Amino acid sequence: MVEKRRAAAGGAGIDLSQLQNMDPDQVKSKFAHQQANTGMAMIFATLAKTQASGAPWTEEAETEIAGQYTALLQSGGLKVSVYRIDPRRLLVTMQTGWYGEDVIEFLTAQPAVMKATWDSIDYENPDVEQEPDEALPPSEKTAASTTAKRKKQQRASSSSSSSSS
């Protein structure tokens, strides 16, 4: 992976003369992850709708696949950690952000990953059926926050109704 990226870059930095022949979207893409060249980076992975077996995802299965991805990436020499952060969502943290493209390439080649998101740019796995973000399960924080708000509203309405009696 690293060799392919170095060969494509010509072993040098960005050639600014190439920018004249690019449209704005290409320029944005080229510079999107430049800050990762200085250190840490985070990438989010959204898992496919179901596991490869067709079974729905469970917290245990998501945690297990996060551990597998950590081991595979670390065996490739990358300093990464993968965590389950929400239903069907993983967080990849890297000490060496300049390998982010390699991590994206790895993730989008995995049959369990629908897409990877780095600096708000989505990289879809072409071999996995895509679904809109609205179809994803709500995050556990959002669900807990909504439940807490409902309970607070119920307490407020019950205390106001009991005080008006």
Secondary structure, 3 states (H helix, E strand, C coil): CHHHHHHHHCCCCCCHHHHHHCCHHHHHHHHCCHHHHHCCEEEEEEECCCCCCCCCCCHHHHHHHHHHHHHHHHHCCCCEEEEEEECCEEEEEECCHHHHHHHHHHHCCCCCEEEEEECCEEEECCCCCCCCHHHCCCCHHHHHHHHHHHHHHHHHHHHHHHHCC
